[in-house]
Amino acid sequence: MNLEEKLRQLKQAAKTRSRDTELERQLEYLRRLERPARPLPAQRAPQRIEEYVDGQVEKNAYGEFFLARQALPFGRPYGKLRTSDLASADLSPLNLWLEDAVLPPTSELVYLDTETTGLAGGTGTCAFLIGLGAVEGSKFVIRQYFLRDYPEEKAALVAVAEALQGYRGVVTFNGKTFDLPLLETRYALARLKSPFARLVHLDALHPSRRLWKLRLETCELTRLEQEVLGVSREGDVPGSEIPQIYFDYLRTGSAQALQPVFYHNALDIVSLAGLTVELARALSDAGTLASSLDLFSLSRIFQRAHATERSLETCKQALDKGLPQLVETQALWQLAAQHKRQRQHDLAVELWNELARREAPFAIQALEELAIYYEHRQRDVTAALKFTSTAIARLREQAGNPTHLKRFAHRLERLQRKSAL
């Protein structure tokens, strides 16, 4: 057996073990649901969850669950922000990402994050910790709804739905793909009405990627809070380890390892709120961005939103600050395209001539734009022939795309016929 066959065999075995592990977890979940009368881990543990997390057991018509509460008073610093900024910020610029909806005021907005038994989703995945953060009076309050065992899920879901009644909007981080679909599935399985259908939803992951990915490359929440908010976590637990911590708690009844999970969830919520404020500030005032890469990203956001004037202005600011050569070329191309749409052809031609001296593919595209401009707008067949011939030579020299070469060859033939007339 060669190395490749051995690796393929090991990979297949790993997949089989992974499927078996997930199946066993789902079976254990179903077995626990069938034994609701069994003493809860928190009751069996020598030290209950209350010994490690500030909160209390709550009860409603569907049973019990654990509720933790933290209140951060306004004025407390959180990286470059203060908690009072979460209440006073104007978030209306973020409506750019909402099709026909409008974000409500901060007093009617809730930030949501979950900790789950798996990262893949599906009906076998349960949200054992649901965190909600919101502005209340002069504080930012975080409530965390925790399942001491699976049978407490319905009671916790009902409590979360009741808590959301006072809000008109929800902000998540990757909630469009993960958190909200997962919770809606849990509500459906529990035969409860989902509270999310009426809420305006902003998933902050997508605007964060648009604004900061060019500079940071990765847009994980912890990376964003460090680079954008100036917050460095200490004593945190990696998110990938959290499902196993919960399974260990269910198996042993020991709640000690859960304390950093609550801490992790609370930090995620505060950081999500902070990033939402920073996103709104950037959209409102490009001057808040120090990085030329962030400015160029912002110009592209405005371009997609058809805010042409703001896109032009921000792109020029990015170029003035200085960009890496490849990004600078992209910025020049974007600027030329916007000038063309505004019929500012003289400005576009100037940029196309600059781009024609650069590397492909922008040089080829610029040469084509110049050929079109001189043929159809200036009626200058000689100039159009020059740019077309230059493009063909560049494509042949670089073994360029045959389709592009064919298109330029057709243009050359047409221009030669016009020249002969």
N, C-alpha and C positions, 0 to 999 in steps of 0.2 A: 504494500500500500504506500503510494507516494504521499508527499506532504500535503498537496492540495486535497487529495481524497480524505486524508486524516482530518484536516481542518473542516471539510464539509461535514464529516461524520460528527465531529465535536459540536459544530454549530447546530446541527439537527437535534442532537441530544440536549443541548442547552434549551432549544425551543420547546422540546417535549417536557423538560423539567419545569420550565416557566409556565406552560399551560397547566401542568398537573398542580403546581403551587397555587395558581389562581383559582382552579376548580376547587381545591381543598378549602381555600378561604371563603368561597361562595357557599360551599356546603356547610361550613362552620357558622356562617351568617344565618343560613336557613335553620340550622339546628338550634341556634340561640333564640330565634323568633318563635320556635315551637315550645320553648321552655321559659315563658315570661315570668313564671313564679319562682324561678331560680334566684337566689340571693345575688344582688349586683356586686361587681368587683369592689366598688367603693364601700360596700357594707362588709365585705369579707376582709378588706385590707386592714392591717394593723393601724395605718394612718391614712385617712380618707383624703380625697382631692382637696377638701377645704383646708387641710394642713399645709398645702403647698401653693394654692391659688386663692386669691381673695374673692370669695363669692359664696353662694348658698344654693341649696336645693330648692327648686321651684316646683309647683304642682298646678296642673289644670285638669280639665275633664278627661284628658287622654293619658294622664300619668305624670311622672316626674322627669326632671332633667336638671342639670347643673347650670347655673347662670353666674358668670363672672362679670364684674363691672369695674371699669377704670375711668377716671375723669382727669383730663389734663387741663389745668386752668390757663386762660389766655395770658400771654406775656412770656410763657415758657419758650426758650429757644429750641428749635429743632433744625439743626444744621444752619443753613443760611436764612431760614424762615423763623417766624414765631407762630405759636399756635393760633394767635388772634388773626393771622393772615387767612386761616381756613374759613373764617366767618366773613371777613371784609372783602375778599377777592371778588372781582367781577369775572364770572365764568362764561359770560355770554359769547366771547370769541370762539368758544369750543362748539358752538352751534354749527360751525363749519362742517363738523363730522356727523351731524344729524340731518337726515334728509328733510323731513317735514316737521320735525319736533324742535322744541326749545327747552334747554335746561332750566329747571326751576331755580329760585334763589337758594343760597347755601343753607338756609334754615329748613328747606324742604328737600334736601339732598342727602342720601345715605351712601356710605362707602362700604362695600361688601367684599369679604374674602373668606375662603373655606379651607379647611384641612381635611383631607379625605383618606380613605383606606386604599387608594390606588391612584395612579396618575394617568391611567388610560381611559377612565370613564366607563360607561356601560352600566347595565342594571345591577351588576354585582358590586359596584363602587358606592360607598356611603360617605356622606359628609358628616363626620363625627364632631366637628367643631365649625360653627358658623359665626363669623365675627361681623358685627355691624358698627360702624363709626359715624357719628353725626355731631353737628354743632347743636348744643343745648344751652341757651342762655349765654353765660360767659365761660363756657367750658367746651372742650371736645371730648365727647363721651364714647367709650368703646364698650359694647356688650357682646359677650361671647357665650353662645349656646352650645353646651357640651353634652354628649351622650355617654353616660357612665356604662352603658351597654346598649346593644342594638334595639331592644324593646322600647327604649325611651325616645326613639326617633320621631314617632308621630306627635308626641307631646311637644317636642322641641320645634318641629316644623310648624305646628299651630301657633306657638309662641312667637316665632319669627314672623309669620304672616301678620299677626296682631301688631307687632312692633313696626312693621312696614306701612301700616295703615296711615300713619301721620306724614308720609313722604310721597313726593311726586316723581322723584328721579333717583336712579341708582348708578353708581360708578364702580367699575370693576377693573381688574388687570388680567386680560385674557378671559374675561367672563363670558364673552360672546361665544367662544369656542368650548370653554370648559365649565366654569362655575354655574352659570345660569342653566344650561342644558342639563347638567347633573342634578341640580336642585329641582328643576321642573320634572325630571324623571322620578325623583324621590317623592314629590307631591302626588304625582300620578299613581305610583305604586301604593301610596298610603291612602289613596282615594280622597285626596284633598285638592281644593282649588289652588292653583299656583297664584301667588300674589304679584308676579312679575309682569304679567301681560299689560297692566295699566301703567306701569312705570316707564318713564323715559330712560333709556339705557345708553350710557357712554362707556365704551371699552377703551380705557386709556392706553392700552398696549399699542394700538394701531397708530394714533398720533405720535406716541413716543418714538416708535420706530421711524416714522417719517421725519421727525425732527432731529433725533440724536444718533441714529444708527450709522450714518456716514462717518461720524467722528468716533463713536464708541465700538462699532462693529457688532457688539452684542447688546441686547436691551433687556437683560434680566432685571427684575425689580431691584435686587440688591446692588447691582452695578449702577443703575440709574440713580439710586438714592445716594450712592457714594460720589458719583461724578457730577450730578446735577444739584443735589440738595446739600452735599458736603457732610453726609452722615455715614459713620463707620460703625457697624454693628459689633458688639462684644457680647460673648456668652450666648450667641445664637446657635441654633441647630440647623443643619442643612435640610432643605425641604424634602429631599429624596429619602431621608431617614425617618421622616415623621410617620408614615404608615406603619413601619415596623415597631416604632415606639408604642403606637396605639395597640397593636396586636400583642405586644409584650404585656401591656397594662391589662388587657382582657384576660390574658393567660395567667398572670401572677397576682393581679389585684393591687400591685404596687403603683401608686400614683406619682412617685417622686420624679420620674423622668418626664412627666407631662408638663412640668412647670416651664421649661424652655419652649415647649410647643405653643403654649398660650402667649408667651413673650414674642415668639416668632410671628404669630398671627396678628398680635396687636401692632407690632412694628410695620408689618405689611400694610395694615390699614392706614396708619398715620403717614407712611411714605406715599401710599397711593393718593391720599388727600393732598400732600405736599406737591407731588408731581402734577396733579391736576391744576393746582394754582400756578405752577411754573409754566405749564403748557399755555394756559390762558394769558399769562403775562407776555410770553414770547409772541403770541399771535397779535396781541394788542400793541406791543412796542418792541420792534426788532432791536432797539438799543439795549435791551436787557441781555442780549446774546453777545458773548465776548469772542466766540469762535467763528472764524470765517466759514468753516464747514457747516456749522449750525445755521449760519445766515443763508448759505446756498440752499441747504435743505428747506429752510423756511420759504425761500423764493419758489421752490418747486411745489410746496404746499399751496401757495397763493396761485401758482400757475394752474394747478389742477382745479382750483376753485374758481377759475376764470377772473380772478382779481388781478388784472393785467398790470395796472399801474403800481400796485404794491409789490408785485412780483419783479417788475423791472427795477424798482428802487432798491429792493433787498438784494437782488442779484448784483447790482452795481456796488453796493456796500461790501458784499463778499469779495468781489474782485479787487476793490480798493484795499481791503485788508490783506489780500494775498492768499492764493490757493495753491495746492500742489498742482503740478503741470497737467496731469490727466483730468483732475476735477476742474481746473481752470478752462480747459478745452471744452468740457461739457457745459460750463457756465457761459462761455462765449457763444456756443451753438444755441443754447436756450435764449440768450439775449437777442441773437440774430433772428430767430424764429418769431419772437415777440414783436420785434421791429417790423418784420415782414407783415404780420397780421395787422399791425397798425398802419400799414402802408407807408412806413418810414424807410423807404427803399435805400436811400443814400446811406443811412446808418447800418442797414443790414448788409449792403455791399461791402462796406469797410470791414465788417467783422468776417464776412465770408472770405475776403482776400487774406485776412490774417489766418483763418482756419485752413485755407488751401495750402499754406506753408507748413502745416503740422502733419501729424501722423494720421493714417487711416484708422477708423472709417470716416471720421469727421472731415478729413481733407477731401475725400471723394465726394461726400455729400455736398460740401461747400462748392466744389468745382461744378457739380451738377446744377446747383442753385444759380451760380454765376452764368452758366451757359443758358439756362432758362431766362434769366433776367435780361441778358444782352440780346437774345433772339427775339423775345416777345415784347419786352418793354422798350428797349433802346433801338430795336430793329438793326442791330449791329451784328451782321452775320460773321464778319471777320473775327470779332472778339469772342463770339459764341463758339466758333470753330477752334480758336486757340484753347479755350478752357476745356472743350470736349476732347481735343487731342491730348492735352496734358493729363486728363483723367484716364484715358485709355492707356497712355504710357505708364502711368503710376500703377494701374491695375495689372498690366502685363509684367511689370517689374516685380511686383509683390505677389504674383500668382493669385490675383484677387478673384472674387466671386464671378463665375462664368455668366450668371444672370445679369449682373451689373455690367459686365463687359459687353454682352449682347445688346443691352439697352443703349449704352453709349455708342456702339457701332451703328445702330439704327439712327441715332441722332446725328452722327457724323455724316452718314449717307444723305440724310435729308438736308443738312446744312450745306453740303457740297453741291447738291442740286440747286439750292437757292443761290449759292455763290456764283454758279455758272450762268444764271439767268441774266 
